[in-house]
Amino acid sequence: MDFEEARPFLEKHHWCVLTTHQRNGAAQSSVIYSGAYQGNAAFVMVYGKSAKIRNLRRDPRCTVLNVTRDWSSWVSVEGEAQLFDYNNTESEQMRQLFRELFRACGDHEHPDWEEYDRAMVTQQAVAALVRPDRVYGLLRKW
């Protein structure tokens, strides 16, 4: 399977398990929301100091596993995460990226974009785009 085959599924099903690598090599998995954005798996970590972000800054390899709510179909994207935040990206570009990823990971608008923008700054949020090196899954009728 390639990313383009998986993209419609990722655009519709945002429930996800993100797996990163801890310093000792063990996997760390977390439940998040993700989606597809410009040929990448994408997600936003609201708390930029989370263990997931620390893991990705040290080792960008990760797996993004999106599932249907009944877990009957799934797509896994393995690749390296490129991280964006207000420390490495211009402020207006970051604001737009957070908004675009919010939409990509949830299919709806935020009720108060200004509040969302402030929260992303305050919480030192991080946006991640995962370049798909390997894509596989089980796409039953969804």
C-alpha positions as CSV (number, residue, x, y, z in Angstrom):
1,M,0.0,0.0,0.0
2,D,1.2,3.5,-0.7
3,F,0.3,6.7,1.1
4,E,-2.1,7.9,-1.6
5,E,-4.1,4.6,-1.2
6,A,-4.2,5.2,2.6
7,R,-4.9,9.0,2.4
8,P,-8.7,8.8,2.2
9,F,-8.8,6.6,5.2
10,L,-6.5,8.9,7.2
11,E,-8.6,11.9,6.2
12,K,-11.7,10.2,7.6
13,H,-10.5,8.2,10.6
14,H,-8.6,10.3,13.1
15,W,-8.3,8.0,16.1
16,C,-4.7,7.1,16.3
17,V,-2.0,5.3,18.4
18,L,1.4,7.1,18.1
19,T,4.5,5.0,18.9
20,T,7.8,6.7,19.6
21,H,11.1,5.4,20.9
22,Q,12.3,6.0,24.5
23,R,16.0,6.6,25.3
24,N,16.3,2.9,26.4
25,G,14.9,1.7,23.1
26,A,11.5,0.7,24.5
27,A,8.4,1.8,22.6
28,Q,6.1,4.4,24.1
29,S,2.6,4.5,22.7
30,S,0.0,7.2,23.2
31,V,-3.6,7.7,21.9
32,I,-3.9,10.9,19.8
33,Y,-5.8,12.4,16.9
34,S,-4.0,12.5,13.5
35,G,-4.8,13.0,9.9
36,A,-3.3,13.4,6.4
37,Y,-1.6,16.7,5.4
38,Q,0.3,17.4,2.2
39,G,1.4,13.8,1.7
40,N,2.3,13.2,5.3
41,A,0.7,11.7,8.4
42,A,0.2,14.7,10.7
43,F,-0.6,15.5,14.3
44,V,-0.3,18.3,16.9
45,M,1.1,17.7,20.3
46,V,-0.7,20.3,22.5
47,Y,1.9,20.0,25.3
48,G,5.3,20.6,23.7
49,K,7.2,19.3,26.6
50,S,5.5,15.9,26.5
51,A,7.5,12.6,26.6
52,K,6.4,12.0,23.0
53,I,8.0,15.2,21.8
54,R,11.2,14.6,23.8
55,N,11.4,11.1,22.2
56,L,10.8,12.6,18.7
57,R,13.4,15.3,19.2
58,R,16.0,12.7,20.1
59,D,14.8,10.0,17.6
60,P,12.4,11.1,14.9
61,R,11.3,7.6,14.0
62,C,7.7,6.8,14.8
63,T,4.6,4.9,13.8
64,V,1.2,6.5,13.3
65,L,-1.6,3.9,13.5
66,N,-5.0,5.2,12.6
67,V,-8.0,3.0,13.3
68,T,-11.8,3.0,12.8
69,R,-13.8,3.4,16.0
70,D,-14.5,-0.3,16.1
71,W,-10.9,-1.2,15.3
72,S,-11.9,-3.3,12.3
73,S,-9.8,-1.3,9.7
74,W,-6.5,0.4,10.2
75,V,-3.6,2.1,8.4
76,S,-0.1,2.3,9.8
77,V,2.4,4.9,8.6
78,E,6.0,4.5,9.6
79,G,8.5,7.3,9.1
80,E,10.4,10.2,10.6
81,A,8.6,13.1,12.1
82,Q,9.6,16.7,11.2
83,L,8.7,18.9,14.1
84,F,7.5,22.5,13.9
85,D,7.1,25.0,16.7
86,Y,7.4,28.7,17.5
87,N,11.2,28.2,18.1
88,N,12.0,27.0,14.5
89,T,9.1,28.4,12.4
90,E,8.0,32.0,11.8
91,S,5.0,33.0,14.0
92,E,2.4,33.5,11.3
93,Q,3.4,30.4,9.4
94,M,3.1,28.4,12.7
95,R,-0.3,29.9,13.4
96,Q,-1.6,28.8,10.0
97,L,0.0,25.3,10.2
98,F,-1.7,24.7,13.6
99,R,-5.0,25.7,12.2
100,E,-4.6,23.6,9.1
101,L,-3.6,20.6,11.1
102,F,-6.5,21.1,13.5
103,R,-8.8,20.8,10.5
104,A,-6.9,17.8,9.0
105,C,-7.0,15.9,12.3
106,G,-10.6,16.5,13.0
107,D,-12.7,17.6,10.0
108,H,-14.2,20.7,11.7
109,E,-13.5,24.3,12.6
110,H,-12.5,25.4,16.0
111,P,-15.3,27.5,17.7
112,D,-12.7,30.2,18.7
113,W,-9.6,30.4,16.6
114,E,-8.1,33.3,18.6
115,E,-8.4,31.2,21.8
116,Y,-6.9,28.2,20.0
117,D,-3.9,30.3,18.7
118,R,-3.2,31.6,22.3
119,A,-3.4,28.1,23.7
120,M,-0.9,26.8,21.1
121,V,1.6,29.5,22.2
122,T,1.0,29.1,25.9
123,Q,1.3,25.3,25.9
124,Q,4.3,25.4,23.6
125,A,2.5,23.1,21.1
126,V,4.4,21.2,18.4
127,A,3.2,20.2,15.0
128,A,4.5,17.0,13.4
129,L,4.5,15.8,9.9
130,V,5.6,12.2,9.4
131,R,7.1,11.4,6.0
132,P,5.7,8.0,5.0
133,D,8.6,5.5,4.6
134,R,6.3,2.5,4.9
135,V,2.5,2.3,4.8
136,Y,0.4,-0.8,5.4
137,G,-2.9,-1.8,6.9
138,L,-6.2,-3.6,6.6
139,L,-8.8,-1.6,4.8
140,R,-12.1,-3.4,5.2
141,K,-15.3,-1.7,4.2
142,W,-15.3,1.5,6.2
